[in-house]
Amino acid sequence: MSKSHKENLIEKLHSRKYEEYKGVSICLINDFYPMVNKKIRYQVHCDGKYSFSHLYDCLDEAIKKYFEIRRRR
């Protein structure tokens, strides 16, 4: 049985990769910058019409926002 897009995205982020789609990206920001307060953080970022950038402690919240912005594009 094939995995859902969300499951593939979680696997990708846990493998220290990021995803970008039409200017919307999600990543484990700790892979690019040192940890602050020893917290794992995820970043959802978008340039352009829906300019947005926010850090999340919770992966599920970050993914929810990522898909929300993607649907607008």
N, C-alpha and C positions, 0 to 999 in steps of 0.2 A: 504494500500500500504506500502511495506517495505521501510525502510530508506536506503540510500546509505552508504557505508563504511565511507565516509567523514562525513556525517551527524551524524552517530553513534560515530565517533571519537570526533567530536566537543562536542556532548552531554556528552561523557565520561570525557573530559577535564574540562568542566564546572561543572561537579560533583566532582571535585577534585580527579580524578583518572588519571592514566597514561596508556599508551599502550606500549607493548614491543613485537617485533616479530623478532626472529632469531638474537638477539643482537642489533637491532635498536629500540630506544625508543624515545617517545615524552611525555613531561609532562609540566605542569604549574610549573615552577621552584620556584615560590613564595610560593608554598605549602611546600617546603623543606628548603628554605632560606628566610630571610627577604627581603622585597622589597628594591631595590636600586633606589633612586630618585623617589620613589612612582610610578614606572612603572611596569606594568604587563609584565612578560617575559615568553616565552616558550622556552624550550630547546629540541633540536634534538641531539641525541647522538648515536654513533655507535662505537663498538669495533671491532677489527679484521682487516680483509683485507681492508675495507673501513673506516679506523679510521677517525672519524669526531665528532666534538662537537661544537655547535654554539647556541647562544641565539638570539631569535627573539622577536620584539615588536608586530609584526603582526601575528595573528594566521594563516591566510591563507598562508603566506609565510612559516611558520613552517611546516604546513601540506603538502604543495607542496614538500618541501625538504624531509620530512619523507617518502612520497610515492616514490620519486625519488630514495632514497637510498634503500628502501625496494625492488624495482624492480631489483636492482643489485644483491641482495642476492640470 
